[in-house]
Amino acid sequence: MSALYAPLQSEALLHISGPDTLTFLQGQTTCDTRKLSASGALPGAYCNIQGRVVCDFLLLQLEEEHYALRLKADTLEKAAATFGKYIVFSKAELDSDNHDWALFGCWGESVADALRALDLTLPAERYQATSGDGWMVVQMDDAGQQFEVYINQREHPARQDALGTALAEGSEAQWQILQMRAGIGRVEGPNVEELLPQMLNYDLTGHVSFNKGCYTGQEIVARLHYRGKAKRRMYLGELAVGTGIQAGASLFNKGSEQSVGIVVNAAEQDGRGLCLVSATEKGVAQGLRLASSEGSTIDLLALPYPVDAADPAKPHTD
């Protein structure tokens, strides 16, 4: 039985507070903020006017009229600057310098029992949340074996110490691989404003509401959903380690110098590299290679949900 934790150093919180916060976010982001409560979290994305994703996030209510967007740390500055252009018209304030809250990934077969032993009440479904004085827990899977734990380390440092005592220390890469295997793509710095939500499968993972009304970039995202087909979709792949695979790296087919996609996320485990890639259906069918037409081959694996293209775990024929 295992119970592991890791500080999520690559993540950051963009705090937003004030009575107009949810109304402001409703008009800016892809998720329906009317569904947010203290007992739940919402995955979503923020797009530019061309529909390209500036950042993905998990929206949380930390306290009354105090919310936070959990996003990749290397997108925080861009997200804060872009939100900041419009929030001046609302009774809400951004704070990208609040580092009071620490974020941990916690996982394993016995992680629920370990967290309960710390007097933390746990949610029962994916994206449900529980909270108390200086802490919040969000369930990140259906089986109840993956949780994000938020702790106000400035006011409650003992809770953070207790977490490290009750759970064995894992690595952030291990946590990232769990999220990749779940088919949850994250926007990292090199891919800011490069991809439409459909290219990250956000229309399949619950990041986009198609009945909430207008938001920035909505016209392009909705038109593609109702009238078109995404030129690229996201897939799960693996390859030999030591290749230096990183987010934003280009993908090619053998013998072709035209890029057919990019790496979304990547991490290493057990002698292999795991990655999420966004690529064209034709490019997938012809076999993906990293960085050049003669680069390392990426072997595609099945995602836990279907995409528009054929199952990438099955062999393709012309």
PERAFEN-V518055 format. One record per backbone hydrogen bond with DSSP energy under -0.5 kcal/mol. NH is the residue of the N-H (numbers start at 1). CO is the residue of the C=O. E is the energy in kcal/mol with one decimal. If there is no record, write none. Layout:
# PERAFEN-V518055
[[NH | CO | E] [NH | CO | E]]
This chain:
# PERAFEN-V518055
[[4 | 107 | -3.3] [5 | 168 | -2.1] [6 | 105 | -1.9] [8 | 103 | -2.4] [9 | 7 | -1.3] [11 | 8 | -1.3] [12 | 71 | -2.8] [14 | 69 | -2.3] [15 | 13 | -0.7] [15 | 95 | -2.1] [16 | 67 | -2.5] [17 | 93 | -2.1] [18 | 65 | -2.1] [20 | 91 | -2.1] [21 | 18 | -1.5] [24 | 20 | -2.8] [25 | 21 | -2.6] [26 | 22 | -2.0] [27 | 23 | -1.2] [27 | 24 | -0.6] [28 | 25 | -1.0] [29 | 25 | -2.5] [30 | 45 | -2.4] [33 | 31 | -1.0] [35 | 32 | -2.0] [36 | 33 | -1.5] [40 | 37 | -1.6] [41 | 127 | -2.9] [42 | 59 | -1.8] [44 | 57 | -2.2] [46 | 55 | -2.6] [47 | 28 | -0.6] [48 | 52 | -2.6] [51 | 48 | -2.2] [53 | 195 | -3.2] [54 | 46 | -3.4] [55 | 46 | -1.3] [57 | 44 | -2.4] [58 | 70 | -1.2] [59 | 42 | -3.4] [60 | 68 | -2.6] [62 | 60 | -0.7] [62 | 66 | -1.4] [63 | 66 | -1.9] [66 | 63 | -2.3] [67 | 16 | -3.0] [68 | 60 | -2.1] [69 | 14 | -2.2] [70 | 58 | -2.6] [70 | 68 | -0.6] [71 | 12 | -2.5] [71 | 69 | -0.7] [73 | 10 | -3.1] [75 | 72 | -2.0] [76 | 72 | -0.5] [76 | 73 | -1.0] [79 | 75 | -2.7] [80 | 76 | -2.9] [81 | 77 | -2.2] [82 | 78 | -2.3] [83 | 79 | -2.9] [84 | 80 | -2.1] [85 | 81 | -0.7] [85 | 82 | -0.9] [86 | 83 | -1.7] [87 | 83 | -1.9] [88 | 84 | -0.5] [89 | 86 | -1.5] [90 | 87 | -2.2] [92 | 90 | -1.9] [93 | 17 | -2.7] [95 | 15 | -2.3] [99 | 97 | -0.8] [102 | 151 | -3.1] [104 | 149 | -2.2] [105 | 6 | -2.6] [106 | 147 | -2.9] [107 | 4 | -2.2] [108 | 145 | -1.8] [110 | 2 | -3.0] [111 | 108 | -1.1] [114 | 110 | -1.9] [115 | 111 | -2.4] [116 | 112 | -2.3] [117 | 113 | -1.8] [118 | 115 | -1.2] [119 | 116 | -2.0] [120 | 115 | -1.4] [121 | 119 | -0.6] [127 | 139 | -3.3] [128 | 125 | -2.1] [129 | 39 | -1.9] [130 | 137 | -2.2] [132 | 135 | -2.1] [134 | 132 | -0.9] [135 | 132 | -1.4] [136 | 150 | -2.1] [137 | 130 | -2.8] [138 | 148 | -2.6] [139 | 128 | -2.0] [140 | 146 | -2.9] [141 | 146 | -0.6] [147 | 106 | -3.0] [148 | 138 | -2.7] [149 | 104 | -2.7] [149 | 147 | -0.5] [150 | 136 | -3.3] [150 | 148 | -0.5] [151 | 102 | -2.4] [152 | 134 | -2.7] [153 | 100 | -1.8] [153 | 151 | -1.5] [154 | 100 | -0.9] [156 | 152 | -2.6] [159 | 156 | -1.0] [160 | 156 | -0.9] [161 | 157 | -1.9] [162 | 158 | -2.4] [163 | 159 | -1.8] [164 | 160 | -1.5] [165 | 161 | -1.2] [166 | 162 | -2.2] [167 | 163 | -1.7] [168 | 3 | -2.5] [170 | 5 | -3.5] [175 | 171 | -1.5] [176 | 172 | -2.6] [177 | 173 | -2.2] [178 | 174 | -1.6] [179 | 175 | -1.8] [180 | 176 | -2.3] [181 | 177 | -2.7] [182 | 178 | -1.0] [183 | 180 | -1.9] [184 | 179 | -2.2] [185 | 183 | -0.8] [185 | 200 | -0.5] [188 | 186 | -0.7] [191 | 188 | -2.0] [192 | 189 | -1.5] [193 | 53 | -3.1] [194 | 53 | -0.5] [194 | 191 | -1.8] [195 | 191 | -0.6] [197 | 51 | -0.6] [199 | 196 | -1.1] [200 | 196 | -0.5] [200 | 197 | -1.5] [201 | 198 | -1.2] [202 | 197 | -2.5] [204 | 201 | -1.6] [205 | 201 | -1.2] [207 | 202 | -1.5] [208 | 202 | -1.1] [209 | 30 | -2.7] [210 | 208 | -0.5] [216 | 27 | -0.6] [218 | 215 | -2.4] [221 | 217 | -2.0] [222 | 218 | -3.1] [223 | 219 | -2.0] [224 | 220 | -2.0] [225 | 221 | -1.6] [226 | 222 | -2.6] [227 | 223 | -2.7] [228 | 223 | -0.6] [228 | 224 | -1.0] [233 | 279 | -2.3] [235 | 277 | -3.0] [236 | 301 | -0.7] [237 | 275 | -3.2] [238 | 299 | -2.3] [239 | 273 | -2.1] [241 | 271 | -0.8] [248 | 263 | -3.1] [249 | 246 | -1.9] [251 | 261 | -2.5] [252 | 289 | -2.5] [256 | 253 | -2.0] [259 | 257 | -0.5] [260 | 251 | -2.5] [261 | 251 | -0.8] [262 | 278 | -2.2] [263 | 249 | -2.3] [264 | 276 | -3.2] [265 | 276 | -1.3] [267 | 274 | -2.3] [269 | 272 | -2.9] [272 | 269 | -1.7] [273 | 239 | -3.7] [274 | 267 | -3.1] [275 | 237 | -2.8] [276 | 265 | -2.1] [277 | 235 | -2.7] [278 | 262 | -2.7] [279 | 233 | -2.6] [279 | 277 | -0.6] [280 | 260 | -2.1] [281 | 231 | -0.6] [284 | 280 | -2.3] [285 | 281 | -2.2] [286 | 282 | -1.6] [287 | 283 | -0.5] [287 | 284 | -1.1] [288 | 298 | -0.5] [289 | 252 | -2.6] [290 | 296 | -2.4] [291 | 250 | -2.7] [292 | 290 | -1.0] [295 | 292 | -1.6] [298 | 288 | -2.5] [299 | 238 | -2.7] [299 | 297 | -0.6] [300 | 298 | -0.5] [301 | 236 | -3.0] [314 | 311 | -1.7]]
